[in-house]
Amino acid sequence: MSEIKVPAMGESITEGTVSRWMVKEGDTVNQGDVLLELETDKVNIEISAEESGVLEKIIRQEGETVEIGETIGTLSAGSGGGSGAPASEPVAEEKKAVTPAPEAPTPPAPVAAAPESSDSAKTASPSARKLARERGIELDQVQSKDPIGRVYQDDVKSHNNQAPAPAAPPASKAPAAPSAPTAGSSTYTKPVERQRMSRRRATIAKRLVEAQQTAAMLTTFNEVDMTAIMDVRKRRKDKFKEKHEINLGFMSFFTKAVVGALKKFPTINAEIDGEDVVLKKYYDIGIAVSAKEGLVVPVVRDADRLGFAEIEKSIADLASKARSNTLALSDLQGGTFTITNGGTFGSLLSTPILNTPQVGILGMHKIQLRPVAIDAERMENRPMMYIALSYDHRIIDGSEAVRFLVTVKELLEDPESLLIEG
């Protein structure tokens, strides 16, 4: 019999959530068959059978949190027929071993299931669940210090054992609570639906809060006249697609402009490590993509070495993977700067939140015709876009941030310069 363990999934991932089992206990599986899907902070990963056999036991159920290296199930080696006979012998031996306890053979499964189902009412780490069971503490009564409400071992340790004492007053007050509404003019209960956050959504929430709490975040704005870029796209799009088999979009222009500006202002392509500033001499640009499970930021590697067509193909490929939930961890790690385009959803202006540990993020917005003063006597309707740079003021001065954004604006309004500056 072999154990099904949670595999290592990258240094930044220490645990995951069992999303769903593809097989049931007693099912025969072949080597390479997918056994279950594991949801992590960044991607969903399929765990496959390392050998053929029968799924003997599912230890961790759907929705439970598991750690790297933890056993989540057992698989008996061999074919379905061959595994059945050997499996019965150990079971018989087990029964002999626990014969002194008459009720032991029947209660084990229900007894084991009871605490797990009660514990699952609240998200908690495996070590917290174990400690809570040992101390007889209900996880629902434990106060969590985590921003998303996840219970850890320290929360259980600090939980006072006076929980049973307050239980009495609520019991006596319980009848009184309904009586107040009953005496009122209405007893109608408004409908609500409670949904548990997916692991990815919970992680996004936690990281956004952390970014606002740890970074001295500030945002500066400017606007770009998109006339020249739209003219280039209009003139070149057909030949571009015919030659490269990809559309000439706006993202390649923005990626090129960002790389050009980062080369002039290297601190914005850095990160803070303790009391050190790590200046990165490469340009891996994250492109925020809205997927079903939440926002993800796949990375276009070495964007400074790519042409317009290569950038467009990379972004299209990553976006497709994001929406089909097939991104690999390597697609998401190591970005140096991020671009997010709220304009695709109609956003006119926003302040993007840093994708830590990065210290800069550029927000694109909706292109909108607005009257613009061409000179002292003329006004024209021009396709304008507001752009926003959120940055970490701990290492980036306001003047540097403003000049970075002005550089991006100038490069975009003179697209031919991107071939030189980029």
Backbone torsions as a table, in degrees:
resi	resn	phi	psi	omega
1	MET	NA	134.8	-179.9
2	SER	-116.2	154.7	-179.4
3	GLU	-95.1	142.7	174.3
4	ILE	-96.4	114.0	-175.3
5	LYS	-112.0	156.2	175.1
6	VAL	-75.6	120.0	-176.8
7	PRO	-76.8	160.9	173.2
8	ALA	-66.9	137.5	-174.0
9	MET	-131.1	29.6	-178.8
10	GLY	111.9	148.3	-173.6
11	GLU	-64.6	-23.5	-177.5
12	SER	-88.3	-4.3	-177.5
13	ILE	-114.7	121.4	-177.8
14	THR	-113.7	-13.9	-179.0
15	GLU	-156.2	170.7	179.1
16	GLY	-154.4	-178.9	178.9
17	THR	-123.0	133.7	176.9
18	VAL	-67.4	110.2	-177.6
19	SER	-77.8	-52.0	177.1
20	ARG	-166.2	144.6	173.4
21	TRP	-88.7	133.4	179.8
22	MET	-87.0	-15.6	-178.8
23	VAL	-129.9	165.1	-180.0
24	LYS	-112.3	162.2	175.9
25	GLU	-58.2	133.8	-178.8
26	GLY	94.8	-12.6	179.1
27	ASP	-72.5	142.6	174.9
28	THR	-88.2	132.3	-179.4
29	VAL	-127.4	155.1	176.2
30	ASN	-104.0	157.1	177.8
31	GLN	-56.9	129.8	-179.7
32	GLY	96.0	-13.4	177.9
33	ASP	-66.8	143.5	178.3
34	VAL	-75.4	124.5	-179.6
35	LEU	-91.6	-43.9	-177.8
36	LEU	-156.6	165.6	176.0
37	GLU	-112.6	130.0	-178.3
38	LEU	-111.6	127.4	179.3
39	GLU	-96.1	124.4	177.2
40	THR	-112.0	-178.0	-178.9
41	ASP	-61.3	-27.9	-171.7
42	LYS	-115.4	-45.1	-177.2
43	VAL	-138.6	165.5	172.1
44	ASN	-96.1	136.2	-175.7
45	ILE	-124.2	135.9	176.9
46	GLU	-92.6	132.7	177.6
47	ILE	-105.0	123.7	-174.9
48	SER	-106.1	159.8	178.3
49	ALA	-72.1	131.5	179.3
50	GLU	-83.2	-12.5	176.8
51	GLU	-154.2	164.5	177.9
52	SER	-79.9	152.8	179.3
53	GLY	161.8	-154.2	-178.4
54	VAL	-121.3	134.2	176.6
55	LEU	-72.9	104.9	-175.5
56	GLU	-77.4	-45.3	-173.9
57	LYS	-149.6	138.2	171.2
58	ILE	-100.8	112.6	-176.3
59	ILE	-87.0	-41.2	-179.5
60	ARG	-108.1	124.1	-176.2
61	GLN	-87.2	169.2	178.0
62	GLU	-60.6	135.0	-179.8
63	GLY	94.0	-10.9	-179.1
64	GLU	-84.8	148.0	178.4
65	THR	-88.4	132.7	-178.7
66	VAL	-129.3	152.9	-179.2
67	GLU	-105.3	159.3	178.6
68	ILE	-57.7	132.0	178.9
69	GLY	87.2	-7.0	-178.6
70	GLU	-75.7	142.6	177.6
71	THR	-80.7	125.3	-177.1
72	ILE	-115.4	-4.6	178.6
73	GLY	-175.7	170.7	177.7
74	THR	-128.9	147.0	-177.2
75	LEU	-130.4	127.4	176.3
76	SER	-88.4	136.4	-176.9
77	ALA	-73.9	156.5	176.6
78	GLY	95.9	-176.7	-178.8
79	SER	-77.3	172.6	-178.7
80	GLY	-60.1	-42.8	-178.7
81	GLY	-69.5	-40.7	-176.1
82	GLY	-70.0	-31.0	-175.5
83	SER	-80.3	-22.0	-175.8
84	GLY	-65.9	-43.9	-176.8
85	ALA	-65.1	-51.9	179.7
86	PRO	-60.8	-31.9	-176.2
87	ALA	-65.8	-31.6	-176.1
88	SER	-72.0	-29.9	-178.1
89	GLU	-66.6	-50.0	177.8
90	PRO	-59.5	-33.9	179.3
91	VAL	-63.0	-41.5	179.4
92	ALA	-62.9	-41.6	179.4
93	GLU	-63.7	-39.2	179.3
94	GLU	-60.6	-41.1	-178.3
95	LYS	-66.2	-36.5	178.1
96	LYS	-64.9	-38.7	-177.3
97	ALA	-64.8	-33.0	-177.6
98	VAL	-103.2	16.0	179.6
99	THR	-56.3	-37.2	179.9
100	PRO	-55.7	-26.9	178.9
101	ALA	-101.2	102.3	-172.8
102	PRO	-58.6	-39.8	-174.7
103	GLU	-82.6	-8.3	-175.5
104	ALA	-61.9	-41.1	-176.3
105	PRO	-61.2	-34.1	-176.8
106	THR	-89.7	-43.7	-177.2
107	PRO	-70.7	-19.5	-170.2
108	PRO	-48.1	-49.9	-175.4
109	ALA	-63.3	-49.8	179.0
110	PRO	-62.5	-39.9	-177.0
111	VAL	-64.5	-40.8	179.7
112	ALA	-68.1	-34.4	-175.7
113	ALA	-74.6	-31.1	-174.7
114	ALA	-59.7	-52.3	-179.4
115	PRO	-64.6	-33.4	-178.1
116	GLU	-66.4	-41.0	-178.8
117	SER	-68.0	-35.4	179.1
118	SER	-72.7	-37.8	179.9
119	ASP	-65.5	-32.8	-174.3
120	SER	-69.4	-7.0	178.9
121	ALA	-64.3	-22.4	-179.8
122	LYS	-133.8	139.2	-179.3
123	THR	-70.2	127.7	-178.2
124	ALA	-151.3	155.1	177.1
125	SER	-73.4	154.5	-180.0
126	PRO	-55.8	-39.6	-179.2
127	SER	-66.2	-34.5	177.6
128	ALA	-68.2	-40.4	178.6
129	ARG	-61.7	-44.2	-178.0
130	LYS	-62.5	-46.5	-179.0
131	LEU	-64.4	-38.9	179.5
132	ALA	-63.5	-40.5	178.2
133	ARG	-65.5	-40.7	-179.6
134	GLU	-63.7	-35.5	-177.9
135	ARG	-93.7	-1.9	179.3
136	GLY	69.3	33.2	-177.5
137	ILE	-103.1	133.4	175.3
138	GLU	-78.7	128.1	-177.7
139	LEU	-61.7	-29.9	-179.6
140	ASP	-63.8	-20.0	-178.6
141	GLN	-92.6	-6.5	-176.5
142	VAL	-85.6	129.0	177.3
143	GLN	-81.0	126.9	-178.9
144	SER	-99.0	140.1	176.3
145	LYS	-92.1	-6.3	-178.3
146	ASP	-74.2	139.6	-179.0
147	PRO	-58.4	-28.1	-178.3
148	ILE	-103.1	8.9	173.6
149	GLY	86.4	8.1	-179.8
150	ARG	-74.2	134.7	-177.8
151	VAL	-92.3	129.8	177.4
152	TYR	-114.5	172.7	-175.4
153	GLN	-58.3	-40.5	179.6
154	ASP	-62.1	-34.6	178.4
155	ASP	-63.8	-40.0	179.9
156	VAL	-68.5	-40.4	-180.0
157	LYS	-62.2	-38.7	-176.7
158	SER	-83.8	-4.8	-179.9
159	HIS	-69.4	126.1	179.7
160	ASN	-78.6	153.4	-177.6
161	ASN	-88.9	21.3	178.4
162	GLN	-90.9	8.5	-178.8
163	ALA	-57.4	-40.9	180.0
164	PRO	-63.7	-31.5	-178.2
165	ALA	-63.2	-49.4	179.2
166	PRO	-66.4	-13.1	-176.4
167	ALA	-65.3	-28.6	-177.9
168	ALA	-67.4	-50.2	-179.9
169	PRO	-57.8	-45.2	178.5
170	PRO	-57.5	-35.4	-178.5
171	ALA	-63.6	-38.9	-179.1
172	SER	-76.3	-28.7	-179.1
173	LYS	-81.8	-19.4	-176.2
174	ALA	-54.7	-45.2	178.9
175	PRO	-66.2	-30.4	-177.2
176	ALA	-71.8	-32.4	-178.0
177	ALA	-60.8	-47.8	179.1
178	PRO	-65.5	-28.9	-174.8
179	SER	-65.1	-32.5	-179.0
180	ALA	-64.9	-50.1	177.7
181	PRO	-63.0	-34.3	-177.7
182	THR	-63.4	-34.5	-179.0
183	ALA	-76.0	-14.9	-178.2
184	GLY	-77.5	-170.2	-175.4
185	SER	-84.5	-14.3	-176.0
186	SER	-145.1	140.8	176.4
187	THR	-113.8	13.2	-176.1
188	TYR	-71.5	129.1	176.6
189	THR	-97.5	119.5	-177.7
190	LYS	-71.9	136.0	-175.7
191	PRO	-71.9	136.7	174.6
192	VAL	-136.1	160.3	175.4
193	GLU	-130.6	124.3	-179.8
194	ARG	-101.3	127.0	179.1
195	GLN	-125.9	136.1	176.8
196	ARG	-76.5	135.7	176.9
197	MET	-61.4	140.4	170.7
198	SER	-68.0	158.1	-179.9
199	ARG	-57.8	-39.6	-177.7
200	ARG	-67.7	-42.3	179.1
201	ARG	-64.8	-39.7	178.2
202	ALA	-64.2	-38.4	179.2
203	THR	-68.5	-40.5	176.9
204	ILE	-59.7	-45.3	179.9
205	ALA	-59.8	-45.7	-178.1
206	LYS	-64.1	-43.6	-176.9
207	ARG	-69.3	-35.5	178.5
208	LEU	-66.6	-40.8	177.2
209	VAL	-65.2	-42.9	178.9
210	GLU	-60.9	-40.4	-179.6
211	ALA	-61.6	-41.7	-179.6
212	GLN	-73.1	-27.3	-178.1
213	GLN	-84.8	-28.1	-174.1
214	THR	-101.5	-31.1	-177.4
215	ALA	-96.9	147.3	173.5
216	ALA	-86.9	77.7	-169.2
217	MET	-83.8	134.6	178.6
218	LEU	-139.6	153.1	-178.8
219	THR	-127.1	136.1	174.5
220	THR	-121.7	150.7	-172.1
221	PHE	-124.2	158.2	171.4
222	ASN	-156.9	-179.4	176.5
223	GLU	-136.3	150.8	-176.3
224	VAL	-121.0	133.3	172.1
225	ASP	-83.8	112.0	-174.1
226	MET	-88.2	9.8	-176.1
227	THR	-56.1	-49.8	-175.2
228	ALA	-64.8	-43.5	179.8
229	ILE	-64.5	-42.1	-179.9
230	MET	-66.2	-32.4	176.7
231	ASP	-68.1	-44.0	178.1
232	VAL	-61.4	-44.9	-179.8
233	ARG	-63.1	-38.7	-179.5
234	LYS	-65.0	-40.9	-177.4
235	ARG	-77.9	-31.0	-170.1
236	ARG	-107.3	-13.0	-168.7
237	LYS	-59.8	-40.3	-177.9
238	ASP	-66.7	-46.6	179.7
239	LYS	-67.6	-36.6	-179.9
240	PHE	-62.5	-46.5	-179.1
241	LYS	-68.4	-38.0	178.9
242	GLU	-62.5	-38.7	-177.1
243	LYS	-80.9	-41.0	-171.9
244	HIS	-108.6	-7.0	179.4
245	GLU	58.7	37.5	176.8
246	ILE	-153.0	147.7	179.3
247	ASN	-74.0	147.3	174.4
248	LEU	-87.4	102.6	-177.6
249	GLY	-98.3	-172.0	178.8
250	PHE	-82.1	-27.1	-172.1
251	MET	-63.5	-33.2	179.2
252	SER	-66.8	-37.2	177.4
253	PHE	-64.3	-45.4	-178.5
254	PHE	-67.8	-38.6	178.7
255	THR	-63.2	-44.6	178.5
256	LYS	-62.6	-42.3	-178.7
257	ALA	-66.3	-39.8	179.0
258	VAL	-64.2	-43.7	178.9
259	VAL	-61.3	-43.5	178.6
260	GLY	-60.8	-40.7	-179.9
261	ALA	-72.6	-35.5	178.4
262	LEU	-64.7	-33.2	178.4
263	LYS	-66.5	-30.9	178.3
264	LYS	-81.2	-28.4	-177.2
265	PHE	-128.4	76.0	-172.7
266	PRO	-62.4	-23.8	-179.8
267	THR	-63.4	-26.6	-179.6
268	ILE	-77.6	-11.6	176.1
269	ASN	-105.8	37.6	-174.6
270	ALA	-125.0	-176.0	170.8
271	GLU	-149.6	161.0	-179.6
272	ILE	-97.4	128.6	177.0
273	ASP	-126.1	95.3	-175.4
274	GLY	66.9	-118.3	177.2
275	GLU	-102.9	10.6	179.0
276	ASP	-105.1	150.0	171.3
277	VAL	-107.3	119.8	-178.8
278	VAL	-96.5	106.4	179.1
279	LEU	-86.3	123.9	-176.6
280	LYS	-97.2	128.5	-176.5
281	LYS	-95.7	18.2	176.7
282	TYR	-131.7	166.7	-171.3
283	TYR	-131.2	86.6	176.3
284	ASP	-101.2	104.7	-171.1
285	ILE	-96.5	120.7	177.0
286	GLY	-79.9	137.2	178.1
287	ILE	-118.0	111.0	-177.6
288	ALA	-67.2	131.1	-179.0
289	VAL	-129.2	132.0	177.8
290	SER	-87.7	113.6	178.2
291	ALA	-111.7	175.0	-177.2
292	LYS	-59.9	-40.7	-177.1
293	GLU	-81.4	-6.5	-178.3
294	GLY	131.8	180.0	-177.0
295	LEU	-70.8	132.1	173.2
296	VAL	-127.7	156.8	-177.4
297	VAL	-128.5	80.4	174.9
298	PRO	-68.3	158.6	-169.6
299	VAL	-115.9	130.9	171.8
300	VAL	-88.6	111.6	-174.4
301	ARG	-77.2	141.8	175.1
302	ASP	47.3	52.3	-176.5
303	ALA	-61.1	-25.6	-179.9
304	ASP	-69.1	-18.5	-178.7
305	ARG	-98.2	-1.1	-175.3
306	LEU	-101.0	147.6	173.7
307	GLY	-85.2	176.6	-178.7
308	PHE	-57.3	-46.1	-177.8
309	ALA	-64.8	-40.6	-179.9
310	GLU	-65.2	-38.6	177.4
311	ILE	-65.2	-45.9	-179.7
312	GLU	-61.6	-40.9	179.7
313	LYS	-67.2	-40.9	179.5
314	SER	-63.0	-44.5	-179.4
315	ILE	-65.7	-42.6	179.7
316	ALA	-63.3	-40.9	-179.9
317	ASP	-66.0	-44.6	-179.4
318	LEU	-66.9	-39.8	178.9
319	ALA	-64.2	-39.2	177.9
320	SER	-64.3	-42.0	177.8
321	LYS	-64.2	-40.3	-178.7
322	ALA	-62.6	-42.2	-176.4
323	ARG	-76.0	-23.4	177.0
324	SER	-97.4	5.1	177.2
325	ASN	60.1	40.3	-179.2
326	THR	-119.4	17.2	177.5
327	LEU	-66.5	141.3	173.6
328	ALA	-92.9	161.3	178.8
329	LEU	-58.9	-35.8	-179.3
330	SER	-63.9	-22.9	178.9
331	ASP	-73.9	-18.7	-171.6
332	LEU	-109.7	-11.9	-172.1
333	GLN	-95.9	146.1	166.7
334	GLY	85.1	16.1	177.7
335	GLY	-65.5	150.5	-179.7
336	THR	-106.0	-21.1	-178.8
337	PHE	-159.1	151.7	-176.0
338	THR	-125.0	144.6	172.5
339	ILE	-119.3	130.6	177.2
340	THR	-127.1	136.3	-174.5
341	ASN	-115.5	89.4	176.6
342	GLY	-74.6	-12.4	-179.4
343	GLY	-64.1	-25.2	178.9
344	THR	-63.8	-21.7	179.0
345	PHE	-104.3	4.2	177.3
346	GLY	98.2	6.5	-179.1
347	SER	-67.6	129.5	179.7
348	LEU	-91.9	-31.7	-178.6
349	LEU	-160.8	138.0	178.9
350	SER	-158.4	168.0	176.2
351	THR	-117.1	98.4	-178.2
352	PRO	-65.0	149.5	178.9
353	ILE	-96.1	140.7	-177.1
354	LEU	-57.5	143.4	173.3
355	ASN	-97.0	80.7	-174.0
356	THR	-58.9	148.4	7.7
357	PRO	-84.9	11.1	176.4
358	GLN	-62.8	155.1	-177.2
359	VAL	-113.2	6.9	178.8
360	GLY	-150.9	144.5	175.4
361	ILE	-146.7	135.0	-179.7
362	LEU	-103.4	128.6	177.0
363	GLY	-104.5	125.7	173.4
364	MET	-97.1	156.8	-178.3
365	HIS	-139.1	-175.7	-176.1
366	LYS	-65.4	138.5	173.7
367	ILE	-82.8	124.8	-175.3
368	GLN	-136.7	135.2	176.4
369	LEU	-68.1	125.9	177.5
370	ARG	-138.6	147.9	177.0
371	PRO	-69.0	129.0	-177.9
372	VAL	-126.6	137.3	177.5
373	ALA	-77.0	116.1	179.3
374	ILE	-80.4	-42.8	173.0
375	ASP	-151.7	-164.4	-175.3
376	ALA	-66.7	-18.6	-174.8
377	GLU	-116.3	-17.0	-172.8
378	ARG	-117.3	143.9	173.0
379	MET	-125.6	141.1	176.9
380	GLU	-137.4	150.0	171.8
381	ASN	-81.3	119.5	-177.5
382	ARG	-123.2	148.4	175.3
383	PRO	-75.6	106.5	-174.1
384	MET	-111.3	148.2	176.4
385	MET	-133.3	129.9	171.1
386	TYR	-79.2	136.9	174.1
387	ILE	-122.7	148.7	-176.7
388	ALA	-131.8	136.9	173.9
389	LEU	-116.4	113.7	170.3
390	SER	-93.8	136.7	-174.4
391	TYR	-146.1	161.8	180.0
392	ASP	-91.1	109.4	-174.0
393	HIS	-69.2	-9.3	179.5
394	ARG	-64.7	-34.0	-179.5
395	ILE	-124.3	-7.3	-179.2
396	ILE	-116.8	121.0	177.4
397	ASP	-77.0	155.9	-179.5
398	GLY	-59.0	-40.8	-179.3
399	SER	-63.7	-37.4	179.5
400	GLU	-67.1	-41.7	178.8
401	ALA	-63.5	-43.2	179.8
402	VAL	-63.3	-44.2	-179.2
403	ARG	-68.1	-33.1	174.7
404	PHE	-60.7	-47.8	-177.9
405	LEU	-66.9	-36.2	176.6
406	VAL	-64.4	-38.7	177.9
407	THR	-63.3	-43.6	176.7
408	VAL	-59.1	-45.1	179.6
409	LYS	-59.4	-48.0	-177.8
410	GLU	-63.6	-39.8	179.0
411	LEU	-67.5	-36.8	179.4
412	LEU	-71.6	-35.1	-179.3
413	GLU	-79.6	-8.4	174.8
414	ASP	-131.5	74.6	-172.1
415	PRO	-55.5	-30.8	-179.2
416	GLU	-64.3	-27.8	-180.0
417	SER	-68.4	-19.7	-179.9
418	LEU	-64.1	-28.3	178.9
419	LEU	-71.8	-24.2	-179.1
420	ILE	-95.9	-50.1	-175.6
421	GLU	-74.5	-33.3	-176.2
422	GLY	-71.6	NA	NA
